[in-house]
Amino acid sequence: ILSEAAGEAHVEPASFGILDATDYLDGNEYANDEYGQFMNEAFVNAGTYGLPSYDTGAAVEWQGGAWSASALAMNVGENDDGSHYDFWGLQAGYQAETGFGTGHYRFIVTGASRDFLDPEGVDQEPRLGWGLSFDQAFGEFVGGFLRLAWQRDDAAVDHRAMYSGGLSLEGAAWGRENDRLGLGYAYLRGGNLDLDRTHVVEAYYRLGLSEHLVLTADVQYLRDDYEDGAAVKGWVIGMRAVAAF
């Protein structure tokens, strides 16, 4: 640690070993936790970044007042093409205290080595993704989030862009301090394969039964539209239970 004084710049100790890229990149206060918030991955992290989890790597974080930055590099055992590859990511963030409440604004860029097959399955290409992740409190009980993310389509990709946003309402507004209601919508623009676009709508209600037990009722509507005019759509209704000690 270079300095721990409030408001002064400091660098956290570097991390080495088995890392999860989502611990360092693409954070969001209202859409980032599949155990306590939205279930659909479109509202957990932007898929255009291809964030790997539980592979070897190194990461470092820096904090300077309202500004922050993180960087990591990972060596990943296998992608969907069966190839070993290297991954890197950078994030710059700013925390603002506004008249509405606290907001976090992040810029993310990620890349991977030339180990991903192109749409024809012949050549291997690198990957590059970039985007923004915003969350903003609006008073004591309401928060909003917005993600905008893109990626190059040299390699075969299902989606070249993703746009998502939504609201989080704290149960304290209606006398239930451990409850939460979440609403989200995501639009994913098709990549260079068969998919033209995807729509995702999700709503959840998190019911805090006790200090240690939480139940979440969740409903999702999903629609995939394909280049040939076909469409696949449907509803997904689920229940999640999380026990923490």
Rosetta silent file (secondary structure, phi, psi, omega in degrees, C-alpha in Angstrom):
SEQUENCE: ILSEAAGEAHVEPASFGILDATDYLDGNEYANDEYGQFMNEAFVNAGTYGLPSYDTGAAVEWQGGAWSASALAMNVGENDDGSHYDFWGLQAGYQAETGFGTGHYRFIVTGASRDFLDPEGVDQEPRLGWGLSFDQAFGEFVGGFLRLAWQRDDAAVDHRAMYSGGLSLEGAAWGRENDRLGLGYAYLRGGNLDLDRTHVVEAYYRLGLSEHLVLTADVQYLRDDYEDGAAVKGWVIGMRAVAAF
SCORE:     score description
SCORE:     0.000 S_00000001
   1 L     0.000  127.423  177.042    0.000    0.000    0.000 S_00000001
   2 L   -80.081  -38.804  179.283    1.443    3.397   -0.943 S_00000001
   3 L  -160.726  142.028  178.150   -1.018    5.385    1.159 S_00000001
   4 L  -116.392    6.281  179.777   -4.212    4.688    3.059 S_00000001
   5 L   -66.877  140.477 -177.911   -5.159    8.284    3.884 S_00000001
   6 L   -58.836  131.138  175.979   -8.669    9.230    2.814 S_00000001
   7 L    85.098  -11.715 -179.882   -8.750   10.868   -0.580 S_00000001
   8 L   -90.965  153.448 -179.701   -5.092   10.155   -1.376 S_00000001
   9 L   -69.500  138.678  174.793   -3.977    7.982   -4.260 S_00000001
  10 E  -150.825  154.090  178.348   -3.017    4.443   -3.368 S_00000001
  11 E  -110.198  127.985  176.474   -2.323    1.173   -5.128 S_00000001
  12 L   -72.963  155.398  175.234   -3.792   -2.039   -3.780 S_00000001
  13 L   -57.548  139.223  179.031   -1.485   -5.051   -3.467 S_00000001
  14 L   -64.651  146.860  178.662   -1.269   -6.921   -6.769 S_00000001
  15 E  -107.096  136.834  178.109   -3.246  -10.161   -6.999 S_00000001
  16 E  -133.046  146.836  176.008   -1.780  -13.345   -8.475 S_00000001
  17 E   125.795 -143.470  179.861   -3.271  -16.808   -8.924 S_00000001
  18 E   -86.502  113.317 -173.067   -6.711  -18.036   -9.916 S_00000001
  19 E  -115.926  159.051  171.263   -8.697  -14.900  -10.757 S_00000001
  20 E  -116.233  115.691 -176.243  -12.210  -13.945  -11.802 S_00000001
  21 H   -60.419  -27.107 -178.541  -12.137  -11.082  -14.311 S_00000001
  22 H   -71.052  -12.567  174.570  -15.574   -9.909  -13.165 S_00000001
  23 H   -74.726  -15.932 -173.621  -14.052   -8.932   -9.794 S_00000001
  24 L  -120.131  -19.331 -173.445  -12.034   -6.203  -11.565 S_00000001
  25 L  -129.268  148.400  170.473  -14.027   -5.220  -14.671 S_00000001
  26 L    63.336   35.852  175.964  -17.564   -4.150  -15.586 S_00000001
  27 L   -68.903  158.224  176.966  -18.846   -3.611  -12.048 S_00000001
  28 L  -162.557  134.818 -176.268  -22.288   -2.139  -11.438 S_00000001
  29 L   -66.885  -30.244 -171.165  -24.186   -1.441   -8.213 S_00000001
  30 L  -114.607   -6.892 -178.638  -27.571   -2.589   -9.528 S_00000001
  31 L  -149.487   78.160 -177.071  -26.801   -5.194  -12.206 S_00000001
  32 L  -155.461  -10.448 -171.033  -23.770   -7.296  -11.384 S_00000001
  33 L  -122.145  105.886 -178.437  -24.693  -10.062   -8.920 S_00000001
  34 L   -70.599   -8.600  178.574  -26.458  -13.172  -10.218 S_00000001
  35 L   -94.779  -20.739 -176.211  -27.087  -14.313   -6.632 S_00000001
  36 L  -131.157   -4.342 -178.481  -28.867  -11.210   -5.379 S_00000001
  37 L  -128.268 -130.870 -179.053  -29.973   -9.220   -8.433 S_00000001
  38 L   -69.896  152.147  178.543  -30.892  -10.192  -12.016 S_00000001
  39 L   -94.580  -35.724 -177.260  -30.508  -13.803  -13.167 S_00000001
  40 L   -68.863  135.693 -175.857  -30.060  -13.325  -16.916 S_00000001
  41 H   -63.459  -18.872  176.925  -26.414  -12.886  -17.861 S_00000001
  42 H   -63.510  -21.475  179.999  -27.306   -9.867  -20.012 S_00000001
  43 H  -109.106    7.146  178.139  -27.744   -7.948  -16.740 S_00000001
  44 L   -99.357  -54.368  173.972  -24.764   -9.440  -14.912 S_00000001
  45 L  -147.041  157.335  177.603  -21.913   -8.540  -17.284 S_00000001
  46 L   -74.891  117.382 -177.785  -21.660   -7.455  -20.899 S_00000001
  47 H   -63.771  -19.427 -179.693  -21.067  -10.617  -22.918 S_00000001
  48 H   -66.561  -16.068  179.593  -19.157   -8.660  -25.554 S_00000001
  49 H   -83.881  -22.277 -177.882  -16.155   -8.521  -23.191 S_00000001
  50 L    60.598   44.885 -174.344  -15.798  -12.295  -22.892 S_00000001
  51 L   -68.858  119.562  179.108  -14.765  -12.029  -19.230 S_00000001
  52 L   -84.667  157.659  178.909  -13.146  -15.303  -18.075 S_00000001
  53 E  -131.957  140.678  172.823  -13.432  -16.690  -14.553 S_00000001
  54 E    61.947   52.200  170.775  -11.186  -18.900  -12.444 S_00000001
  55 E  -131.331  165.463 -175.446   -8.072  -18.985  -14.593 S_00000001
  56 E   -72.254  144.105  179.536   -4.505  -18.003  -13.780 S_00000001
  57 E   179.356 -171.679  178.951   -3.528  -14.357  -13.981 S_00000001
  58 E  -141.472  146.249 -178.713   -2.433  -11.158  -12.281 S_00000001
  59 E  -145.489  152.286  176.456   -4.317   -7.950  -11.459 S_00000001
  60 E  -140.274  145.389  179.840   -3.641   -4.553   -9.923 S_00000001
  61 E  -127.795  147.674 -179.972   -6.008   -1.800   -8.727 S_00000001
  62 E  -132.912  141.495  177.828   -5.457    1.921   -8.114 S_00000001
  63 E  -132.514  129.081  177.399   -7.595    4.478   -6.256 S_00000001
  64 E  -138.717   90.984 -176.271   -7.092    8.240   -6.297 S_00000001
  65 L    64.552 -124.197 -179.580   -9.922   10.191   -4.713 S_00000001
  66 L   -80.716  -10.020 -177.034  -12.985    9.816   -6.930 S_00000001
  67 E   -96.955  151.330  176.676  -10.939    8.116   -9.678 S_00000001
  68 E  -148.797  161.247  177.177  -10.016    4.448   -9.917 S_00000001
  69 E  -153.502  152.091  175.871   -8.379    2.076  -12.361 S_00000001
  70 E  -145.599  152.654  178.751   -7.757   -1.639  -12.656 S_00000001
  71 E  -147.001  143.739  175.612   -5.816   -3.868  -15.011 S_00000001
  72 E  -151.160  157.536  175.627   -5.437   -7.600  -15.344 S_00000001
  73 E  -136.309  137.841 -176.738   -3.974  -10.250  -17.594 S_00000001
  74 E  -136.004  151.201  175.180   -5.029  -13.900  -17.639 S_00000001
  75 E  -112.693  112.468 -169.394   -3.976  -17.120  -19.272 S_00000001
  76 E  -105.589  134.942 -172.537   -7.117  -19.102  -20.099 S_00000001
  77 L   -65.211  -39.788 -174.638   -7.128  -22.835  -20.625 S_00000001
  78 L  -163.245  137.720  172.160   -9.726  -23.151  -23.377 S_00000001
  79 L  -101.226 -171.814 -177.856  -12.307  -21.160  -25.324 S_00000001
  80 L   -65.943  -19.365  178.244  -15.357  -22.463  -27.203 S_00000001
  81 L   -88.376   -1.510 -179.536  -13.075  -23.346  -30.133 S_00000001
  82 L    83.712   15.510 -176.476  -10.912  -25.526  -27.898 S_00000001
  83 L  -105.726  141.926  171.610   -7.945  -23.136  -28.046 S_00000001
  84 L   -73.847  140.652 -178.112   -5.749  -21.881  -25.237 S_00000001
  85 E  -151.467  165.783  176.336   -5.610  -18.046  -25.188 S_00000001
  86 E  -107.032  142.706 -178.699   -4.441  -14.915  -23.352 S_00000001
  87 E  -128.974  144.178  174.881   -6.866  -12.282  -22.065 S_00000001
  88 E  -139.923  155.458  178.999   -6.322   -8.713  -20.835 S_00000001
  89 E  -153.191  147.882  177.470   -8.577   -5.977  -19.528 S_00000001
  90 E  -132.938  143.991  175.453   -8.437   -2.347  -18.383 S_00000001
  91 E  -141.044  136.127  172.397  -10.994   -0.236  -16.548 S_00000001
  92 E  -119.456  134.689 -175.947  -11.102    3.442  -15.586 S_00000001
  93 E  -135.373  157.395  177.101  -13.799    4.629  -13.203 S_00000001
  94 E  -138.595  133.372  176.081  -15.150    7.769  -11.567 S_00000001
  95 E  -107.052  124.399 -177.362  -17.431    8.074   -8.523 S_00000001
  96 E  -115.687  138.359  172.630  -19.619   11.175   -8.403 S_00000001
  97 E  -103.666  104.800 -175.286  -21.629   12.563   -5.523 S_00000001
  98 L  -107.133  177.482  175.865  -24.541   14.356   -7.177 S_00000001
  99 L   -64.835  -23.454  177.036  -27.733   15.964   -5.953 S_00000001
 100 L   -79.457  -39.023 -174.286  -29.498   12.690   -6.753 S_00000001
 101 L   151.094 -166.767 -177.580  -27.016   10.451   -4.942 S_00000001
 102 E   -76.188  137.160  175.185  -23.871    8.430   -5.631 S_00000001
 103 E  -130.618  149.102  176.601  -23.049    7.467   -9.202 S_00000001
 104 E  -125.157  131.327 -177.115  -20.327    5.295  -10.729 S_00000001
 105 E  -128.415  119.517 -172.926  -19.182    5.712  -14.330 S_00000001
 106 E  -125.479  142.715  171.587  -16.777    3.169  -15.829 S_00000001
 107 E  -116.140  130.385 -175.062  -15.009    2.712  -19.167 S_00000001
 108 E  -125.776  140.514  171.076  -13.848   -0.817  -19.976 S_00000001
 109 E  -138.120  135.291 -178.812  -11.683   -2.244  -22.752 S_00000001
 110 E  -135.419  159.192  177.371  -10.744   -5.904  -23.113 S_00000001
 111 E  -154.022  164.075  178.707   -8.879   -8.052  -25.588 S_00000001
 112 E  -144.382  155.188 -175.208   -7.782  -11.595  -26.281 S_00000001
 113 E   -67.608  169.684 -176.007   -5.037  -13.204  -28.345 S_00000001
 114 E   -76.251   71.824 -176.858   -5.426  -14.460  -31.911 S_00000001
 115 E  -136.745   24.634 -178.788   -6.920  -17.810  -30.912 S_00000001
 116 E  -121.266  132.187 -177.131  -10.582  -17.487  -31.967 S_00000001
 117 E   -68.175  146.731  175.496  -11.981  -18.900  -35.203 S_00000001
 118 L   -78.014  176.033 -176.940  -13.507  -16.557  -37.778 S_00000001
 119 L   -58.688  -28.175  179.320  -17.120  -17.044  -39.024 S_00000001
 120 L   -83.979   -7.629 -179.808  -15.948  -19.486  -41.684 S_00000001
 121 L    71.072   26.310 -175.966  -14.044  -21.548  -39.107 S_00000001
 122 L  -109.330  -59.158 -177.621  -10.806  -21.246  -41.105 S_00000001
 123 L   -97.562  159.526  176.058   -8.561  -18.510  -39.705 S_00000001
 124 E  -103.734  137.871 -174.971   -7.898  -17.510  -36.125 S_00000001
 125 E  -129.053  157.904  173.079   -8.562  -13.928  -35.041 S_00000001
 126 E   -81.622  173.274  174.636   -8.103  -11.791  -31.901 S_00000001
 127 E  -124.250  145.790  177.703  -10.958  -10.277  -29.899 S_00000001
 128 E  -145.174  126.857  178.609  -11.438   -6.677  -28.793 S_00000001
 129 E  -132.008  153.386  179.271  -14.327   -5.256  -26.767 S_00000001
 130 E  -154.578  156.259  179.549  -15.044   -1.857  -25.216 S_00000001
 131 E   174.974 -171.992 -175.597  -17.891   -0.100  -23.466 S_00000001
 132 E  -129.426  144.775  175.489  -19.389    1.864  -20.587 S_00000001
 133 E  -132.485  118.791 -177.950  -21.076    0.833  -17.349 S_00000001
 134 E  -119.673  141.823  164.652  -23.091    3.433  -15.394 S_00000001
 135 E  -140.157  145.150 -174.641  -25.057    3.248  -12.167 S_00000001
 136 E  -146.661  127.933  172.768  -26.738    6.142  -10.403 S_00000001
 137 E   -78.978  140.011  175.462  -28.735    6.474   -7.192 S_00000001
 138 E  -121.289   82.226 -174.999  -31.882    8.603   -7.415 S_00000001
 139 L    83.639 -161.951 -172.093  -32.625    9.380   -3.812 S_00000001
 140 L   -80.673  -27.108 -168.930  -32.691    6.868   -0.990 S_00000001
 141 L  -115.674  -14.025 -172.395  -34.728    4.070   -2.563 S_00000001
 142 E  -119.485  137.084  174.167  -34.242    4.116   -6.359 S_00000001
 143 E  -135.256  150.967  178.633  -31.220    3.316   -8.488 S_00000001
 144 E  -127.823  153.081  178.107  -30.704    3.070  -12.234 S_00000001
 145 E  -136.199  154.433  178.302  -28.134    1.361  -14.434 S_00000001
 146 E  -148.221  131.050  173.793  -27.043    1.566  -18.064 S_00000001
 147 E  -125.821  135.561  174.519  -24.535   -0.547  -20.015 S_00000001
 148 E  -130.474  120.681 -174.900  -23.319    0.099  -23.565 S_00000001
 149 E  -144.173  143.665 -179.105  -20.841   -2.400  -24.976 S_00000001
 150 E  -135.457  162.852  171.924  -19.406   -3.292  -28.378 S_00000001
 151 E  -150.404  154.206  174.516  -16.891   -5.714  -29.854 S_00000001
 152 L   -70.521  155.437 -177.670  -15.098   -6.257  -33.134 S_00000001
 153 L  -120.267   38.252  171.201  -16.379   -9.095  -35.286 S_00000001
 154 L   -67.169  -44.905  173.220  -13.213  -10.430  -36.900 S_00000001
 155 L   -81.846  164.362  177.607  -13.746  -13.611  -34.890 S_00000001
 156 L   -68.955  123.307  179.913  -17.102  -15.396  -34.918 S_00000001
 157 L  -137.276  141.335  177.418  -19.415  -13.621  -32.447 S_00000001
 158 L   -72.498  -36.405 -177.585  -23.126  -13.987  -31.705 S_00000001
 159 E  -133.737  135.680  176.783  -23.504  -10.302  -30.775 S_00000001
 160 E   -99.367  -11.857  179.188  -21.461   -7.264  -31.812 S_00000001
 161 E  -153.684  150.514  177.899  -23.211   -4.832  -29.453 S_00000001
 162 E  -142.083  132.165  178.254  -25.255   -4.890  -26.263 S_00000001
 163 E  -128.257  124.217 -178.993  -27.357   -2.144  -24.675 S_00000001
 164 E  -141.385  152.592  178.575  -29.056   -2.697  -21.322 S_00000001
 165 E  -162.806  165.981  179.567  -30.669   -0.595  -18.629 S_00000001
 166 E   174.901 -171.456 -176.465  -33.089   -0.745  -15.771 S_00000001
 167 E  -129.986  152.162  173.469  -34.148    0.239  -12.276 S_00000001
 168 E  -128.327  128.712 -178.644  -33.697   -1.087   -8.763 S_00000001
 169 E  -119.879  121.942 -178.298  -36.188   -0.185   -6.017 S_00000001
 170 E   -77.397  137.320 -176.910  -35.324   -0.812   -2.367 S_00000001
 171 H   -65.176  -16.686  177.473  -38.020   -2.428   -0.234 S_00000001
 172 H   -58.788  -22.682  179.403  -37.518    0.135    2.522 S_00000001
 173 H   -64.868  -26.642  177.448  -39.761    2.385    0.415 S_00000001
 174 H  -120.750   27.554  172.609  -42.729    0.145    1.354 S_00000001
 175 L    83.721   14.649  178.891  -41.523   -0.932    4.784 S_00000001
 176 L  -122.733   88.477 -171.186  -39.493   -4.027    3.757 S_00000001
 177 L   -64.615  -26.992 -177.689  -35.845   -3.108    4.321 S_00000001
 178 L   -96.062    5.376 -178.975  -34.438   -6.447    3.108 S_00000001
 179 L   -99.823  163.602  177.072  -36.504   -6.610   -0.092 S_00000001
 180 E  -155.620  142.916  174.458  -35.734   -5.304   -3.568 S_00000001
 181 E  -116.349  130.668  179.769  -37.561   -5.014   -6.898 S_00000001
 182 E  -125.323  140.715  178.154  -35.575   -4.983  -10.147 S_00000001
 183 E  -133.265  131.854 -178.313  -36.651   -4.230  -13.733 S_00000001
 184 E  -147.701  151.679  174.706  -34.384   -4.496  -16.771 S_00000001
 185 E  -135.795  137.590  177.569  -34.350   -4.508  -20.579 S_00000001
 186 E  -132.915  138.712  174.070  -31.491   -5.502  -22.900 S_00000001
 187 E  -119.885  122.921 -179.573  -31.109   -5.266  -26.669 S_00000001
 188 E  -114.993  120.995 -179.242  -28.306   -7.303  -28.242 S_00000001
 189 E   -86.381  132.626 -174.177  -27.398   -6.587  -31.869 S_00000001
 190 E   -61.001  155.398 -179.585  -26.409   -9.659  -33.854 S_00000001
 191 L   -95.571 -130.534 -175.146  -22.856  -10.439  -34.855 S_00000001
 192 L  -111.403   22.758  176.400  -21.533  -12.242  -37.920 S_00000001
 193 L  -110.866 -137.118 -173.820  -23.363  -15.559  -37.509 S_00000001
 194 L   -91.129  -15.682 -172.535  -27.075  -16.367  -37.893 S_00000001
 195 E   -84.183  133.336  178.930  -28.529  -14.152  -35.160 S_00000001
 196 E   -93.414  -46.848  178.775  -29.949  -10.742  -36.101 S_00000001
 197 E  -163.970  159.720  178.309  -30.979   -9.404  -32.674 S_00000001
 198 E  -133.878  137.529  173.425  -32.024  -10.455  -29.175 S_00000001
 199 E  -115.180  136.161  177.349  -34.455   -8.847  -26.729 S_00000001
 200 E  -132.972  126.704  174.057  -34.377   -9.623  -22.998 S_00000001
 201 E  -123.722  133.264 -179.069  -36.850   -8.334  -20.415 S_00000001
 202 E  -141.938  142.374  172.181  -36.538   -9.325  -16.777 S_00000001
 203 E  -135.427  138.722  176.608  -38.256   -8.489  -13.492 S_00000001
 204 E  -138.406  153.705  171.928  -37.413   -9.884  -10.078 S_00000001
 205 E  -126.090  119.134 -179.671  -38.569   -9.500   -6.502 S_00000001
 206 E   -96.019  118.214 -177.226  -36.025  -10.273   -3.796 S_00000001
 207 E  -107.588  112.081  178.381  -37.702  -11.295   -0.529 S_00000001
 208 E   -83.952  103.750 -177.847  -35.487  -11.139    2.548 S_00000001
 209 L   -78.937  -32.306  179.333  -36.861  -13.803    4.894 S_00000001
 210 L  -158.983 -175.465  178.061  -34.150  -13.400    7.507 S_00000001
 211 L   -62.699  -26.977 -173.057  -30.603  -12.159    7.988 S_00000001
 212 L  -112.508  -13.847 -172.688  -29.292  -15.323    6.320 S_00000001
 213 E  -125.485  129.074 -179.772  -32.013  -16.453    3.860 S_00000001
 214 E  -131.340  134.671  173.400  -33.263  -14.697    0.719 S_00000001
 215 E  -114.373  140.087  178.727  -35.782  -15.873   -1.887 S_00000001
 216 E  -127.361  123.995  171.476  -36.089  -14.283   -5.319 S_00000001
 217 E   -94.319  135.442 -170.710  -39.024  -14.681   -7.709 S_00000001
 218 E  -140.017  139.051  174.728  -37.996  -13.968  -11.298 S_00000001
 219 E  -134.515  136.506 -178.700  -39.702  -13.700  -14.678 S_00000001
 220 E  -132.685  145.517  169.325  -37.999  -13.207  -18.045 S_00000001
 221 E  -120.661  127.185 -177.618  -39.136  -12.753  -21.627 S_00000001
 222 E  -127.669  141.613  176.642  -36.573  -13.574  -24.338 S_00000001
 223 E  -142.537  125.289  173.274  -36.743  -13.312  -28.118 S_00000001
 224 E  -108.100  124.159  174.353  -34.080  -14.211  -30.689 S_00000001
 225 E  -107.129  131.851 -175.806  -34.611  -12.989  -34.260 S_00000001
 226 E  -104.758  160.481 -177.597  -32.526  -14.667  -36.974 S_00000001
 227 L   -59.387  -30.839 -177.862  -31.246  -13.406  -40.299 S_00000001
 228 L   -83.893    5.572  178.122  -33.533  -15.800  -42.204 S_00000001
 229 L    95.576  -10.553  178.199  -36.640  -14.301  -40.568 S_00000001
 230 L   -72.806  158.131  179.054  -37.177  -17.052  -38.006 S_00000001
 231 E  -143.610  142.063  173.965  -37.738  -16.184  -34.355 S_00000001
 232 E  -122.581  125.793 -177.134  -37.507  -18.064  -31.088 S_00000001
 233 E  -143.074  160.773  178.635  -39.261  -16.541  -28.084 S_00000001
 234 E   173.709  170.820  179.155  -40.560  -17.548  -24.703 S_00000001
 235 E  -105.460  143.599  174.824  -41.023  -16.901  -21.020 S_00000001
 236 E  -125.916  120.439  179.573  -38.746  -18.143  -18.245 S_00000001
 237 E  -116.537  128.325 -174.918  -40.104  -18.176  -14.702 S_00000001
 238 E  -142.742  168.429  176.300  -37.789  -19.062  -11.853 S_00000001
 239 E  -135.408  136.117 -179.859  -37.160  -19.006   -8.135 S_00000001
 240 E  -125.522  136.486  175.876  -33.781  -18.555   -6.446 S_00000001
 241 E  -121.280  131.004  179.285  -32.866  -19.236   -2.818 S_00000001
 242 E  -128.292  125.134  176.093  -29.632  -17.949   -1.309 S_00000001
 243 E  -113.184  126.277 -178.535  -28.408  -18.808    2.196 S_00000001
 244 L  -128.054  137.634 -178.230  -25.444  -16.817    3.538 S_00000001
 245 L  -132.322    0.000    0.000  -23.650  -17.258    6.855 S_00000001
